[in-house]
Amino acid sequence: MKNVDSMKNLDDILFDDAIEKMLLRARQTAESHLQGFPHYADVETGNWTTTNDGFWTGGFWPGTLWLAGYYSGDTTFWQEAAQWNDSLESRVESDSVFRGFLFYFGSAVGADLAANERAAELAVRAAQSLCSTFRPHTGLMPLGSSAEEAHTVGENETNIDSLSASLVLAWASERTGNPELKRVAIEHALTNADFCVREDGSVCQSASFDSESGKLLRTYTHKGYALDSTWARAQAWAMVGYAYLATKMPEEPRFLCLADRVCRWWMDNVPQDLVAYWDFDAPQEDGTKRDTSATAIAAYAMLKLASVHEDRRSARDYQRLARETVRVLCRDYLTPTADDDQRPVGILTQGCFDHTRGVATENELIWGDYFLLKALGVLTGALPVDRPR
Ligand code: GLY
């Protein structure tokens, strides 16, 4: 008991310190007056590669700032977040299902944490626009013609990353009382589960279907090692998507069941040192890239699931694994990682953005920062677990 207690105390120190470092990093990024949304950064210099329109990743920057303001009480973070949120407005109608990422994490989170009405307005508008792309005969919102970086896009394609659309619809339904948004959020998430979640709980990123009948034609990955492999972020997006929906809609037990299946698979398959390789099927050799962003998403998802799991023993298992995972990320991957580490402070290293194209395979990724900061908030109590978010 004593050992468990002292481990908890050590965690408290490590986690509080990690939050401080990440807030410093966010402050320095804000003060560098970037011309575009931070996307990925060089871990030696800390310099960001940015995107002009926010790509699919831009919402994680205001998301990080909303969290930073909430944890620190420093409202200048929120002023900065509000400006970036405004810059997302031109994306409300873009024909990409991935605008769910932009407007859930960039806007809905700001409405919840900072009571920002403008952020709420954008999240609701994006949800309504996304809802209008729903195709009842296929049961989902397809990728859309401008879906970022997918090599196969359009009306008869989907992938598990698109669960972010269900998140913003579910959130907007609660906000507006419009049941149609919730109905579509549910159907989209369940159809994607039918297409992408395998029997054993592993996740295949992408699927093509007949846009008339809705029949599944093939499964594949956009960004994974092989057509039938388990790309780490596909698994992680499924985990956080279904865990979020399970907490939001306890009356729909299929989400809890799905969240449990995909989280259990992660638990059974993650490497012993708890940090996922970029794809679970990539040959594990010296130099195989990790993906700390998938790992941070997964850790937060398990905390979320633990908060609603009916079986308290499973809840404890998820909570324990999430805590251990966050401990490893903070200790071994968040700069400085050694006494003589001269790199800028507060960088989550070894995120792998796009291995297939060789882009940013060992970098800081803005969504990795967001999810590590969020998991740290839950573990330290800075973000009460029962607060809507
Ligand atoms: N498209 C989402 C991702 O790369 O994780």
Residues whose N, C-alpha, C, O or C-beta is under 5 A from the ligand:
A	BS01	LIG	D161 R233 F353
